[in-house]
Amino acid sequence: MQVCRWHKADDVPGGKFLVPGCWSRAVGGDHADCQCPKPPKRMTKEARALVEALAALRLDDDQLDEAWAYLARFKST
Ligand SMILES: [Zn+2]
């Protein structure tokens, strides 16, 4: 089962944060059950890895909208 993972960052308290991150693991530690929403099952492994990498960037709404608008041009039909 997929669980959220720690990403290192110098600009957050503790120097790391969970991605996607859930209270269960934030409070209960690494042995607690992950309650994060799962990425869509239809995604390929590569697409999931990219989505997780994007999640780790913690983009703001405008940045996500711009990224989505860009990606939408490459939809398969
Ligand atoms: Zn989690």
N, CA, C, O and the ligand as a Tripos MOL2 file, in Angstrom:
@<TRIPOS>MOLECULE
protein
  309   307    78     0     0
PROTEIN
NO_CHARGES

@<TRIPOS>ATOM
      1 N           0.8310   -1.1920    0.0000 N.3       1 MET1
      2 CA          0.0000    0.0000    0.0000 C.3       1 MET1
      3 C           0.8700    1.2490    0.0000 C.2       1 MET1
      4 O           1.8640    1.3440    0.7200 O.2       1 MET1
      5 N           0.4740    2.1770   -0.8080 N.am      2 GLN2
      6 CA          1.2380    3.4070   -0.9120 C.3       2 GLN2
      7 C           1.0140    4.2780    0.3140 C.2       2 GLN2
      8 O          -0.1100    4.3950    0.8010 O.2       2 GLN2
      9 N           2.0630    4.8780    0.8030 N.am      3 VAL3
     10 CA          1.9290    5.7980    1.9340 C.3       3 VAL3
     11 C           2.6320    7.1000    1.5990 C.2       3 VAL3
     12 O           3.4950    7.1650    0.7230 O.2       3 VAL3
     13 N           2.2320    8.1360    2.3300 N.am      4 CYS4
     14 CA          2.8950    9.4150    2.1030 C.3       4 CYS4
     15 C           4.3560    9.3150    2.5620 C.2       4 CYS4
     16 O           4.7000    8.5160    3.4330 O.2       4 CYS4
     17 N           5.1750   10.1270    1.9670 N.am      5 ARG5
     18 CA          6.6140   10.0670    2.2400 C.3       5 ARG5
     19 C           7.1340   11.4190    2.7070 C.2       5 ARG5
     20 O           6.5500   12.4650    2.4240 O.2       5 ARG5
     21 N           8.2300   11.3680    3.4180 N.am      6 TRP6
     22 CA          8.8660   12.5940    3.8770 C.3       6 TRP6
     23 C           9.6960   13.2070    2.7660 C.2       6 TRP6
     24 O          10.4390   12.5150    2.0700 O.2       6 TRP6
     25 N           9.5590   14.5040    2.6120 N.am      7 HIS7
     26 CA         10.4290   15.2670    1.7180 C.3       7 HIS7
     27 C          11.1810   16.2710    2.5630 C.2       7 HIS7
     28 O          10.6270   16.8850    3.4750 O.2       7 HIS7
     29 N          12.4470   16.4250    2.2450 N.am      8 LYS8
     30 CA         13.2610   17.3740    3.0080 C.3       8 LYS8
     31 C          13.0920   18.7840    2.4600 C.2       8 LYS8
     32 O          13.0080   18.9780    1.2470 O.2       8 LYS8
     33 N          13.0420   19.7550    3.3430 N.am      9 ALA9
     34 CA         12.9700   21.1650    2.9490 C.3       9 ALA9
     35 C          13.5500   21.9880    4.0770 C.2       9 ALA9
     36 O          13.2660   21.7510    5.2510 O.2       9 ALA9
     37 N          14.3600   22.9500    3.7090 N.am     10 ASP10
     38 CA         15.0130   23.7810    4.7290 C.3      10 ASP10
     39 C          14.0800   24.8360    5.3090 C.2      10 ASP10
     40 O          14.3050   25.3440    6.4070 O.2      10 ASP10
     41 N          13.0180   25.1620    4.5510 N.am     11 ASP11
     42 CA         12.1890   26.2980    4.9590 C.3      11 ASP11
     43 C          10.9320   25.8950    5.7270 C.2      11 ASP11
     44 O          10.0170   26.7070    5.8660 O.2      11 ASP11
     45 N          10.8670   24.6710    6.2260 N.am     12 VAL12
     46 CA          9.7140   24.2770    7.0510 C.3      12 VAL12
     47 C          10.2160   23.8210    8.4170 C.2      12 VAL12
     48 O          11.3470   23.3530    8.5470 O.2      12 VAL12
     49 N           9.3660   23.9610    9.4320 N.am     13 PRO13
     50 CA          9.7910   23.5100   10.7710 C.3      13 PRO13
     51 C          10.1240   22.0150   10.7560 C.2      13 PRO13
     52 O           9.3760   21.2110   10.2010 O.2      13 PRO13
     53 N          11.2290   21.6610   11.3580 N.am     14 GLY14
     54 CA         11.6210   20.2580   11.3920 C.3      14 GLY14
     55 C          12.4120   19.8260   10.1730 C.2      14 GLY14
     56 O          12.9970   18.7430   10.1660 O.2      14 GLY14
     57 N          12.4370   20.6610    9.1400 N.am     15 GLY15
     58 CA         13.2370   20.3710    7.9630 C.3      15 GLY15
     59 C          12.6730   19.3210    7.0370 C.2      15 GLY15
     60 O          13.3600   18.8800    6.1160 O.2      15 GLY15
     61 N          11.4170   18.9030    7.2610 N.am     16 LYS16
     62 CA         10.8060   17.9280    6.3630 C.3      16 LYS16
     63 C           9.2910   18.0140    6.4670 C.2      16 LYS16
     64 O           8.7460   18.4990    7.4590 O.2      16 LYS16
     65 N           8.6180   17.5310    5.4150 N.am     17 PHE17
     66 CA          7.1580   17.4960    5.4300 C.3      17 PHE17
     67 C           6.6780   16.2800    4.6700 C.2      17 PHE17
     68 O           7.3800   15.7580    3.8030 O.2      17 PHE17
     69 N           5.4650   15.8270    5.0010 N.am     18 LEU18
     70 CA          4.8920   14.6440    4.3690 C.3      18 LEU18
     71 C           4.1870   15.0120    3.0780 C.2      18 LEU18
     72 O           3.4990   16.0300    3.0010 O.2      18 LEU18
     73 N           4.3640   14.1680    2.0540 N.am     19 VAL19
     74 CA          3.6540   14.3380    0.7840 C.3      19 VAL19
     75 C           2.9840   13.0260    0.4280 C.2      19 VAL19
     76 O           3.6600   11.9980    0.4550 O.2      19 VAL19
     77 N           1.6710   12.9880    0.0890 N.am     20 PRO20
     78 CA          0.7850   14.1260    0.2030 C.3      20 PRO20
     79 C           0.5810   14.5580    1.6490 C.2      20 PRO20
     80 O           0.3420   15.7360    1.9120 O.2      20 PRO20
     81 N           0.6710   13.6360    2.5770 N.am     21 GLY21
     82 CA          0.5850   14.0050    3.9860 C.3      21 GLY21
     83 C          -0.7980   13.8310    4.5650 C.2      21 GLY21
     84 O          -1.7860   14.2870    3.9880 O.2      21 GLY21
     85 N          -0.8700   13.1710    5.7090 N.am     22 CYS22
     86 CA         -2.1400   12.9980    6.4010 C.3      22 CYS22
     87 C          -1.8880   13.1320    7.9000 C.2      22 CYS22
     88 O          -0.7780   12.9030    8.3810 O.2      22 CYS22
     89 N          -2.9330   13.5040    8.6230 N.am     23 TRP23
     90 CA         -2.7820   13.6870   10.0670 C.3      23 TRP23
     91 C          -2.4190   12.3830   10.7280 C.2      23 TRP23
     92 O          -1.6760   12.3620   11.7090 O.2      23 TRP23
     93 N          -2.9380   11.2920   10.1970 N.am     24 SER24
     94 CA         -2.6670    9.9970   10.8110 C.3      24 SER24
     95 C          -1.1640    9.7690   10.9760 C.2      24 SER24
     96 O          -0.7010    9.3940   12.0530 O.2      24 SER24
     97 N          -0.4140    9.9960    9.9060 N.am     25 ARG25
     98 CA          1.0310    9.7660    9.9770 C.3      25 ARG25
     99 C           1.7650   10.9450   10.5900 C.2      25 ARG25
    100 O           2.8070   10.7720   11.2220 O.2      25 ARG25
    101 N           1.2260   12.1400   10.4070 N.am     26 ALA26
    102 CA          1.8770   13.3070   11.0100 C.3      26 ALA26
    103 C           1.8480   13.2000   12.5320 C.2      26 ALA26
    104 O           2.8170   13.5470   13.2070 O.2      26 ALA26
    105 N           0.7230   12.7170   13.0650 N.am     27 VAL27
    106 CA          0.5700   12.6050   14.5090 C.3      27 VAL27
    107 C           1.0650   11.2470   14.9960 C.2      27 VAL27
    108 O           1.7480   11.1560   16.0150 O.2      27 VAL27
    109 N           0.7160   10.1960   14.2620 N.am     28 GLY28
    110 CA          0.9850    8.8280   14.7310 C.3      28 GLY28
    111 C           2.3490    8.2930   14.3500 C.2      28 GLY28
    112 O           2.7480    7.2260   14.8180 O.2      28 GLY28
    113 N           3.0770    9.0230   13.5010 N.am     29 GLY29
    114 CA          4.3920    8.5600   13.1120 C.3      29 GLY29
    115 C           4.3530    7.6130   11.9260 C.2      29 GLY29
    116 O           3.2930    7.3340   11.3670 O.2      29 GLY29
    117 N           5.5200    7.1290   11.5560 N.am     30 ASP30
    118 CA          5.6560    6.3540   10.3300 C.3      30 ASP30
    119 C           4.9800    4.9860   10.3870 C.2      30 ASP30
    120 O           4.8030    4.3480    9.3490 O.2      30 ASP30
    121 N           4.6010    4.5260   11.5720 N.am     31 HIS31
    122 CA          3.9460    3.2200   11.6460 C.3      31 HIS31
    123 C           2.4280    3.3290   11.6520 C.2      31 HIS31
    124 O           1.7290    2.3170   11.6400 O.2      31 HIS31
    125 N           1.9200    4.5580   11.6710 N.am     32 ALA32
    126 CA          0.4660    4.7550   11.6240 C.3      32 ALA32
    127 C          -0.0380    4.4990   10.2120 C.2      32 ALA32
    128 O           0.7180    4.6010    9.2470 O.2      32 ALA32
    129 N          -1.3180    4.1680   10.0960 N.am     33 ASP33
    130 CA         -1.9090    3.9370    8.7810 C.3      33 ASP33
    131 C          -1.9670    5.2360    7.9950 C.2      33 ASP33
    132 O          -2.3880    6.2730    8.5080 O.2      33 ASP33
    133 N          -1.5410    5.1620    6.7560 N.am     34 CYS34
    134 CA         -1.6420    6.3220    5.8820 C.3      34 CYS34
    135 C          -3.0910    6.4730    5.4310 C.2      34 CYS34
    136 O          -3.7140    5.5160    4.9730 O.2      34 CYS34
    137 N          -3.6130    7.6780    5.5660 N.am     35 GLN35
    138 CA         -4.9910    7.9420    5.1390 C.3      35 GLN35
    139 C          -5.0350    8.9520    4.0010 C.2      35 GLN35
    140 O          -6.0560    9.6040    3.7810 O.2      35 GLN35
    141 N          -3.9460    9.0770    3.2920 N.am     36 CYS36
    142 CA         -3.9160   10.0010    2.1630 C.3      36 CYS36
    143 C          -4.8040    9.4930    1.0380 C.2      36 CYS36
    144 O          -4.9610    8.2870    0.8490 O.2      36 CYS36
    145 N          -5.3860   10.4380    0.2880 N.am     37 PRO37
    146 CA         -6.0830   10.0070   -0.9240 C.3      37 PRO37
    147 C          -5.0880    9.3850   -1.8890 C.2      37 PRO37
    148 O          -3.9600    9.8600   -2.0230 O.2      37 PRO37
    149 N          -5.5020    8.3370   -2.5520 N.am     38 LYS38
    150 CA         -4.6030    7.6510   -3.4850 C.3      38 LYS38
    151 C          -4.6910    8.3030   -4.8660 C.2      38 LYS38
    152 O          -5.7560    8.7770   -5.2630 O.2      38 LYS38
    153 N          -3.5810    8.3250   -5.5910 N.am     39 PRO39
    154 CA         -3.6630    8.8520   -6.9550 C.3      39 PRO39
    155 C          -4.5490    7.9400   -7.7980 C.2      39 PRO39
    156 O          -4.6950    6.7560   -7.4930 O.2      39 PRO39
    157 N          -5.1420    8.4900   -8.8610 N.am     40 PRO40
    158 CA         -6.0450    7.6840   -9.6890 C.3      40 PRO40
    159 C          -5.3710    6.4100  -10.1690 C.2      40 PRO40
    160 O          -4.2100    6.4270  -10.5770 O.2      40 PRO40
    161 N          -6.1100    5.2970  -10.1200 N.am     41 LYS41
    162 CA         -5.5480    3.9870  -10.4720 C.3      41 LYS41
    163 C          -5.1400    3.9040  -11.9430 C.2      41 LYS41
    164 O          -4.2320    3.1530  -12.2970 O.2      41 LYS41
    165 N          -5.8100    4.6740  -12.7920 N.am     42 ARG42
    166 CA         -5.5210    4.5410  -14.2240 C.3      42 ARG42
    167 C          -4.1820    5.1450  -14.6090 C.2      42 ARG42
    168 O          -3.6940    4.9190  -15.7160 O.2      42 ARG42
    169 N          -3.5900    5.9020  -13.7170 N.am     43 MET43
    170 CA         -2.2990    6.5110  -14.0420 C.3      43 MET43
    171 C          -1.2020    5.4600  -14.1510 C.2      43 MET43
    172 O          -1.1810    4.4780  -13.4090 O.2      43 MET43
    173 N          -0.3080    5.6840  -15.0750 N.am     44 THR44
    174 CA          0.8590    4.8180  -15.1710 C.3      44 THR44
    175 C           1.7880    5.1180  -13.9930 C.2      44 THR44
    176 O           1.6650    6.1430  -13.3230 O.2      44 THR44
    177 N           2.7090    4.2020  -13.7680 N.am     45 LYS45
    178 CA          3.6820    4.3950  -12.7020 C.3      45 LYS45
    179 C           4.4670    5.6870  -12.9020 C.2      45 LYS45
    180 O           4.7440    6.4110  -11.9450 O.2      45 LYS45
    181 N           4.8200    5.9670  -14.1460 N.am     46 GLU46
    182 CA          5.5830    7.1800  -14.4470 C.3      46 GLU46
    183 C           4.7580    8.4280  -14.1370 C.2      46 GLU46
    184 O           5.2650    9.3970  -13.5730 O.2      46 GLU46
    185 N           3.4670    8.3880  -14.5180 N.am     47 ALA47
    186 CA          2.6110    9.5480  -14.2700 C.3      47 ALA47
    187 C           2.4210    9.7610  -12.7690 C.2      47 ALA47
    188 O           2.4150   10.9000  -12.3000 O.2      47 ALA47
    189 N           2.2700    8.6910  -12.0290 N.am     48 ARG48
    190 CA          2.1320    8.8190  -10.5720 C.3      48 ARG48
    191 C           3.3750    9.4440   -9.9570 C.2      48 ARG48
    192 O           3.2830   10.3080   -9.0850 O.2      48 ARG48
    193 N           4.5470    8.9960  -10.4250 N.am     49 ALA49
    194 CA          5.7990    9.5350   -9.8880 C.3      49 ALA49
    195 C           5.8770   11.0340  -10.1620 C.2      49 ALA49
    196 O           6.3200   11.8050   -9.3100 O.2      49 ALA49
    197 N           5.4440   11.4440  -11.3550 N.am     50 LEU50
    198 CA          5.4720   12.8690  -11.6860 C.3      50 LEU50
    199 C           4.4760   13.6560  -10.8490 C.2      50 LEU50
    200 O           4.7830   14.7550  -10.3860 O.2      50 LEU50
    201 N           3.2860   13.1030  -10.6520 N.am     51 VAL51
    202 CA          2.2800   13.7920   -9.8460 C.3      51 VAL51
    203 C           2.7790   13.9470   -8.4150 C.2      51 VAL51
    204 O           2.5870   14.9920   -7.7930 O.2      51 VAL51
    205 N           3.4210   12.8990   -7.8940 N.am     52 GLU52
    206 CA          3.9500   12.9930   -6.5300 C.3      52 GLU52
    207 C           5.0620   14.0350   -6.4450 C.2      52 GLU52
    208 O           5.1740   14.7630   -5.4580 O.2      52 GLU52
    209 N           5.8820   14.0940   -7.4980 N.am     53 ALA53
    210 CA          6.9430   15.1010   -7.5090 C.3      53 ALA53
    211 C           6.3430   16.5060   -7.5410 C.2      53 ALA53
    212 O           6.8400   17.4140   -6.8760 O.2      53 ALA53
    213 N           5.2660   16.6800   -8.3220 N.am     54 LEU54
    214 CA          4.5790   17.9730   -8.3570 C.3      54 LEU54
    215 C           3.9790   18.3030   -6.9950 C.2      54 LEU54
    216 O           4.0540   19.4430   -6.5390 O.2      54 LEU54
    217 N           3.3860   17.3060   -6.3500 N.am     55 ALA55
    218 CA          2.7890   17.5350   -5.0330 C.3      55 ALA55
    219 C           3.8450   18.0250   -4.0550 C.2      55 ALA55
    220 O           3.5740   18.8660   -3.1990 O.2      55 ALA55
    221 N           5.0550   17.4870   -4.1920 N.am     56 ALA56
    222 CA          6.1340   17.8510   -3.2780 C.3      56 ALA56
    223 C           6.5500   19.3130   -3.4390 C.2      56 ALA56
    224 O           7.1290   19.9030   -2.5270 O.2      56 ALA56
    225 N           6.2540   19.8910   -4.5990 N.am     57 LEU57
    226 CA          6.6240   21.2850   -4.8310 C.3      57 LEU57
    227 C           5.6910   22.2570   -4.1210 C.2      57 LEU57
    228 O           6.0150   23.4350   -3.9650 O.2      57 LEU57
    229 N           4.5250   21.7620   -3.6880 N.am     58 ARG58
    230 CA          3.5610   22.6200   -2.9770 C.3      58 ARG58
    231 C           3.2780   23.8970   -3.7520 C.2      58 ARG58
    232 O           3.4310   25.0020   -3.2320 O.2      58 ARG58
    233 N           2.8680   23.7320   -4.9890 N.am     59 LEU59
    234 CA          2.5490   24.8970   -5.8200 C.3      59 LEU59
    235 C           1.2940   25.5770   -5.2960 C.2      59 LEU59
    236 O           0.4320   24.9390   -4.6930 O.2      59 LEU59
    237 N           1.2020   26.8820   -5.5340 N.am     60 ASP60
    238 CA         -0.0310   27.5600   -5.1380 C.3      60 ASP60
    239 C          -1.0900   27.3690   -6.2270 C.2      60 ASP60
    240 O          -0.8100   26.7960   -7.2800 O.2      60 ASP60
    241 N          -2.3130   27.8570   -5.9640 N.am     61 ASP61
    242 CA         -3.4240   27.6190   -6.8810 C.3      61 ASP61
    243 C          -3.1430   28.1330   -8.2860 C.2      61 ASP61
    244 O          -3.4480   27.4620   -9.2720 O.2      61 ASP61
    245 N          -2.5610   29.3260   -8.3740 N.am     62 ASP62
    246 CA         -2.2760   29.8900   -9.6910 C.3      62 ASP62
    247 C          -1.2680   29.0290  -10.4530 C.2      62 ASP62
    248 O          -1.4170   28.7950  -11.6520 O.2      62 ASP62
    249 N          -0.2530   28.5660   -9.7480 N.am     63 GLN63
    250 CA          0.7570   27.7360  -10.4060 C.3      63 GLN63
    251 C           0.1630   26.4040  -10.8640 C.2      63 GLN63
    252 O           0.4920   25.9060  -11.9400 O.2      63 GLN63
    253 N          -0.7150   25.8350  -10.0350 N.am     64 LEU64
    254 CA         -1.3640   24.5810  -10.4290 C.3      64 LEU64
    255 C          -2.2760   24.7900  -11.6270 C.2      64 LEU64
    256 O          -2.3170   23.9640  -12.5400 O.2      64 LEU64
    257 N          -3.0150   25.9080  -11.6190 N.am     65 ASP65
    258 CA         -3.8960   26.2000  -12.7490 C.3      65 ASP65
    259 C          -3.0890   26.3390  -14.0390 C.2      65 ASP65
    260 O          -3.4850   25.8310  -15.0880 O.2      65 ASP65
    261 N          -1.9680   27.0260  -13.9490 N.am     66 GLU66
    262 CA         -1.1370   27.2170  -15.1400 C.3      66 GLU66
    263 C          -0.5560   25.8900  -15.6130 C.2      66 GLU66
    264 O          -0.4950   25.6290  -16.8150 O.2      66 GLU66
    265 N          -0.1250   25.0450  -14.6630 N.am     67 ALA67
    266 CA          0.4200   23.7380  -15.0270 C.3      67 ALA67
    267 C          -0.6600   22.8850  -15.6930 C.2      67 ALA67
    268 O          -0.3980   22.2050  -16.6850 O.2      67 ALA67
    269 N          -1.8820   22.9260  -15.1380 N.am     68 TRP68
    270 CA         -2.9680   22.1380  -15.6960 C.3      68 TRP68
    271 C          -3.3300   22.6360  -17.0900 C.2      68 TRP68
    272 O          -3.5560   21.8360  -17.9970 O.2      68 TRP68
    273 N          -3.3860   23.9620  -17.2640 N.am     69 ALA69
    274 CA         -3.7220   24.5220  -18.5650 C.3      69 ALA69
    275 C          -2.6920   24.0910  -19.6160 C.2      69 ALA69
    276 O          -3.0290   23.8190  -20.7680 O.2      69 ALA69
    277 N          -1.4430   24.0380  -19.1880 N.am     70 TYR70
    278 CA         -0.3940   23.6080  -20.1060 C.3      70 TYR70
    279 C          -0.5570   22.1270  -20.4600 C.2      70 TYR70
    280 O          -0.4990   21.7440  -21.6280 O.2      70 TYR70
    281 N          -0.7640   21.2970  -19.4170 N.am     71 LEU71
    282 CA         -0.8820   19.8570  -19.6320 C.3      71 LEU71
    283 C          -2.1190   19.5010  -20.4640 C.2      71 LEU71
    284 O          -2.1050   18.5450  -21.2400 O.2      71 LEU71
    285 N          -3.1860   20.2870  -20.2890 N.am     72 ALA72
    286 CA         -4.4320   19.9900  -20.9760 C.3      72 ALA72
    287 C          -4.2710   20.0230  -22.4930 C.2      72 ALA72
    288 O          -5.0530   19.4090  -23.2190 O.2      72 ALA72
    289 N          -3.2550   20.7410  -22.9680 N.am     73 ARG73
    290 CA         -3.0130   20.7970  -24.4240 C.3      73 ARG73
    291 C          -2.5600   19.4640  -24.9720 C.2      73 ARG73
    292 O          -2.6300   19.2290  -26.1780 O.2      73 ARG73
    293 N          -2.0960   18.5910  -24.1000 N.am     74 PHE74
    294 CA         -1.5090   17.3350  -24.5810 C.3      74 PHE74
    295 C          -2.3930   16.1290  -24.2880 C.2      74 PHE74
    296 O          -1.9240   14.9900  -24.2750 O.2      74 PHE74
    297 N          -3.6790   16.3910  -24.0510 N.am     75 LYS75
    298 CA         -4.6050   15.2910  -23.7620 C.3      75 LYS75
    299 C          -4.6560   14.3140  -24.9300 C.2      75 LYS75
    300 O          -4.6260   14.7000  -26.0980 O.2      75 LYS75
    301 N          -4.7330   13.0320  -24.5700 N.am     76 SER76
    302 CA         -5.0080   12.0500  -25.6130 C.3      76 SER76
    303 C          -6.5160   12.0580  -25.8350 C.2      76 SER76
    304 O          -7.2820   12.3970  -24.9340 O.2      76 SER76
    305 N          -6.9250   11.6910  -27.0160 N.am     77 THR77
    306 CA         -8.3560   11.7680  -27.3110 C.3      77 THR77
    307 C          -8.9890   10.3880  -27.3270 C.2      77 THR77
    308 O         -10.1910   10.2630  -27.5590 O.2      77 THR77
    309 ZN         -0.5190    9.6290    4.4000 Zn       78 ZN78
@<TRIPOS>BOND
     1     1     2 1
     2     2     3 1
     3     3     4 2
     4     3     5 am
     5     5     6 1
     6     6     7 1
     7     7     8 2
     8     7     9 am
     9     9    10 1
    10    10    11 1
    11    11    12 2
    12    11    13 am
    13    13    14 1
    14    14    15 1
    15    15    16 2
    16    15    17 am
    17    17    18 1
    18    18    19 1
    19    19    20 2
    20    19    21 am
    21    21    22 1
    22    22    23 1
    23    23    24 2
    24    23    25 am
    25    25    26 1
    26    26    27 1
    27    27    28 2
    28    27    29 am
    29    29    30 1
    30    30    31 1
    31    31    32 2
    32    31    33 am
    33    33    34 1
    34    34    35 1
    35    35    36 2
    36    35    37 am
    37    37    38 1
    38    38    39 1
    39    39    40 2
    40    39    41 am
    41    41    42 1
    42    42    43 1
    43    43    44 2
    44    43    45 am
    45    45    46 1
    46    46    47 1
    47    47    48 2
    48    47    49 am
    49    49    50 1
    50    50    51 1
    51    51    52 2
    52    51    53 am
    53    53    54 1
    54    54    55 1
    55    55    56 2
    56    55    57 am
    57    57    58 1
    58    58    59 1
    59    59    60 2
    60    59    61 am
    61    61    62 1
    62    62    63 1
    63    63    64 2
    64    63    65 am
    65    65    66 1
    66    66    67 1
    67    67    68 2
    68    67    69 am
    69    69    70 1
    70    70    71 1
    71    71    72 2
    72    71    73 am
    73    73    74 1
    74    74    75 1
    75    75    76 2
    76    75    77 am
    77    77    78 1
    78    78    79 1
    79    79    80 2
    80    79    81 am
    81    81    82 1
    82    82    83 1
    83    83    84 2
    84    83    85 am
    85    85    86 1
    86    86    87 1
    87    87    88 2
    88    87    89 am
    89    89    90 1
    90    90    91 1
    91    91    92 2
    92    91    93 am
    93    93    94 1
    94    94    95 1
    95    95    96 2
    96    95    97 am
    97    97    98 1
    98    98    99 1
    99    99   100 2
   100    99   101 am
   101   101   102 1
   102   102   103 1
   103   103   104 2
   104   103   105 am
   105   105   106 1
   106   106   107 1
   107   107   108 2
   108   107   109 am
   109   109   110 1
   110   110   111 1
   111   111   112 2
   112   111   113 am
   113   113   114 1
   114   114   115 1
   115   115   116 2
   116   115   117 am
   117   117   118 1
   118   118   119 1
   119   119   120 2
   120   119   121 am
   121   121   122 1
   122   122   123 1
   123   123   124 2
   124   123   125 am
   125   125   126 1
   126   126   127 1
   127   127   128 2
   128   127   129 am
   129   129   130 1
   130   130   131 1
   131   131   132 2
   132   131   133 am
   133   133   134 1
   134   134   135 1
   135   135   136 2
   136   135   137 am
   137   137   138 1
   138   138   139 1
   139   139   140 2
   140   139   141 am
   141   141   142 1
   142   142   143 1
   143   143   144 2
   144   143   145 am
   145   145   146 1
   146   146   147 1
   147   147   148 2
   148   147   149 am
   149   149   150 1
   150   150   151 1
   151   151   152 2
   152   151   153 am
   153   153   154 1
   154   154   155 1
   155   155   156 2
   156   155   157 am
   157   157   158 1
   158   158   159 1
   159   159   160 2
   160   159   161 am
   161   161   162 1
   162   162   163 1
   163   163   164 2
   164   163   165 am
   165   165   166 1
   166   166   167 1
   167   167   168 2
   168   167   169 am
   169   169   170 1
   170   170   171 1
   171   171   172 2
   172   171   173 am
   173   173   174 1
   174   174   175 1
   175   175   176 2
   176   175   177 am
   177   177   178 1
   178   178   179 1
   179   179   180 2
   180   179   181 am
   181   181   182 1
   182   182   183 1
   183   183   184 2
   184   183   185 am
   185   185   186 1
   186   186   187 1
   187   187   188 2
   188   187   189 am
   189   189   190 1
   190   190   191 1
   191   191   192 2
   192   191   193 am
   193   193   194 1
   194   194   195 1
   195   195   196 2
   196   195   197 am
   197   197   198 1
   198   198   199 1
   199   199   200 2
   200   199   201 am
   201   201   202 1
   202   202   203 1
   203   203   204 2
   204   203   205 am
   205   205   206 1
   206   206   207 1
   207   207   208 2
   208   207   209 am
   209   209   210 1
   210   210   211 1
   211   211   212 2
   212   211   213 am
   213   213   214 1
   214   214   215 1
   215   215   216 2
   216   215   217 am
   217   217   218 1
   218   218   219 1
   219   219   220 2
   220   219   221 am
   221   221   222 1
   222   222   223 1
   223   223   224 2
   224   223   225 am
   225   225   226 1
   226   226   227 1
   227   227   228 2
   228   227   229 am
   229   229   230 1
   230   230   231 1
   231   231   232 2
   232   231   233 am
   233   233   234 1
   234   234   235 1
   235   235   236 2
   236   235   237 am
   237   237   238 1
   238   238   239 1
   239   239   240 2
   240   239   241 am
   241   241   242 1
   242   242   243 1
   243   243   244 2
   244   243   245 am
   245   245   246 1
   246   246   247 1
   247   247   248 2
   248   247   249 am
   249   249   250 1
   250   250   251 1
   251   251   252 2
   252   251   253 am
   253   253   254 1
   254   254   255 1
   255   255   256 2
   256   255   257 am
   257   257   258 1
   258   258   259 1
   259   259   260 2
   260   259   261 am
   261   261   262 1
   262   262   263 1
   263   263   264 2
   264   263   265 am
   265   265   266 1
   266   266   267 1
   267   267   268 2
   268   267   269 am
   269   269   270 1
   270   270   271 1
   271   271   272 2
   272   271   273 am
   273   273   274 1
   274   274   275 1
   275   275   276 2
   276   275   277 am
   277   277   278 1
   278   278   279 1
   279   279   280 2
   280   279   281 am
   281   281   282 1
   282   282   283 1
   283   283   284 2
   284   283   285 am
   285   285   286 1
   286   286   287 1
   287   287   288 2
   288   287   289 am
   289   289   290 1
   290   290   291 1
   291   291   292 2
   292   291   293 am
   293   293   294 1
   294   294   295 1
   295   295   296 2
   296   295   297 am
   297   297   298 1
   298   298   299 1
   299   299   300 2
   300   299   301 am
   301   301   302 1
   302   302   303 1
   303   303   304 2
   304   303   305 am
   305   305   306 1
   306   306   307 1
   307   307   308 2
@<TRIPOS>SUBSTRUCTURE
     1 MET1         2 RESIDUE 1 A MET
     2 GLN2         6 RESIDUE 1 A GLN
     3 VAL3        10 RESIDUE 1 A VAL
     4 CYS4        14 RESIDUE 1 A CYS
     5 ARG5        18 RESIDUE 1 A ARG
     6 TRP6        22 RESIDUE 1 A TRP
     7 HIS7        26 RESIDUE 1 A HIS
     8 LYS8        30 RESIDUE 1 A LYS
     9 ALA9        34 RESIDUE 1 A ALA
    10 ASP10       38 RESIDUE 1 A ASP
    11 ASP11       42 RESIDUE 1 A ASP
    12 VAL12       46 RESIDUE 1 A VAL
    13 PRO13       50 RESIDUE 1 A PRO
    14 GLY14       54 RESIDUE 1 A GLY
    15 GLY15       58 RESIDUE 1 A GLY
    16 LYS16       62 RESIDUE 1 A LYS
    17 PHE17       66 RESIDUE 1 A PHE
    18 LEU18       70 RESIDUE 1 A LEU
    19 VAL19       74 RESIDUE 1 A VAL
    20 PRO20       78 RESIDUE 1 A PRO
    21 GLY21       82 RESIDUE 1 A GLY
    22 CYS22       86 RESIDUE 1 A CYS
    23 TRP23       90 RESIDUE 1 A TRP
    24 SER24       94 RESIDUE 1 A SER
    25 ARG25       98 RESIDUE 1 A ARG
    26 ALA26      102 RESIDUE 1 A ALA
    27 VAL27      106 RESIDUE 1 A VAL
    28 GLY28      110 RESIDUE 1 A GLY
    29 GLY29      114 RESIDUE 1 A GLY
    30 ASP30      118 RESIDUE 1 A ASP
    31 HIS31      122 RESIDUE 1 A HIS
    32 ALA32      126 RESIDUE 1 A ALA
    33 ASP33      130 RESIDUE 1 A ASP
    34 CYS34      134 RESIDUE 1 A CYS
    35 GLN35      138 RESIDUE 1 A GLN
    36 CYS36      142 RESIDUE 1 A CYS
    37 PRO37      146 RESIDUE 1 A PRO
    38 LYS38      150 RESIDUE 1 A LYS
    39 PRO39      154 RESIDUE 1 A PRO
    40 PRO40      158 RESIDUE 1 A PRO
    41 LYS41      162 RESIDUE 1 A LYS
    42 ARG42      166 RESIDUE 1 A ARG
    43 MET43      170 RESIDUE 1 A MET
    44 THR44      174 RESIDUE 1 A THR
    45 LYS45      178 RESIDUE 1 A LYS
    46 GLU46      182 RESIDUE 1 A GLU
    47 ALA47      186 RESIDUE 1 A ALA
    48 ARG48      190 RESIDUE 1 A ARG
    49 ALA49      194 RESIDUE 1 A ALA
    50 LEU50      198 RESIDUE 1 A LEU
    51 VAL51      202 RESIDUE 1 A VAL
    52 GLU52      206 RESIDUE 1 A GLU
    53 ALA53      210 RESIDUE 1 A ALA
    54 LEU54      214 RESIDUE 1 A LEU
    55 ALA55      218 RESIDUE 1 A ALA
    56 ALA56      222 RESIDUE 1 A ALA
    57 LEU57      226 RESIDUE 1 A LEU
    58 ARG58      230 RESIDUE 1 A ARG
    59 LEU59      234 RESIDUE 1 A LEU
    60 ASP60      238 RESIDUE 1 A ASP
    61 ASP61      242 RESIDUE 1 A ASP
    62 ASP62      246 RESIDUE 1 A ASP
    63 GLN63      250 RESIDUE 1 A GLN
    64 LEU64      254 RESIDUE 1 A LEU
    65 ASP65      258 RESIDUE 1 A ASP
    66 GLU66      262 RESIDUE 1 A GLU
    67 ALA67      266 RESIDUE 1 A ALA
    68 TRP68      270 RESIDUE 1 A TRP
    69 ALA69      274 RESIDUE 1 A ALA
    70 TYR70      278 RESIDUE 1 A TYR
    71 LEU71      282 RESIDUE 1 A LEU
    72 ALA72      286 RESIDUE 1 A ALA
    73 ARG73      290 RESIDUE 1 A ARG
    74 PHE74      294 RESIDUE 1 A PHE
    75 LYS75      298 RESIDUE 1 A LYS
    76 SER76      302 RESIDUE 1 A SER
    77 THR77      306 RESIDUE 1 A THR
    78 ZN78       309 GROUP 0 **** ****
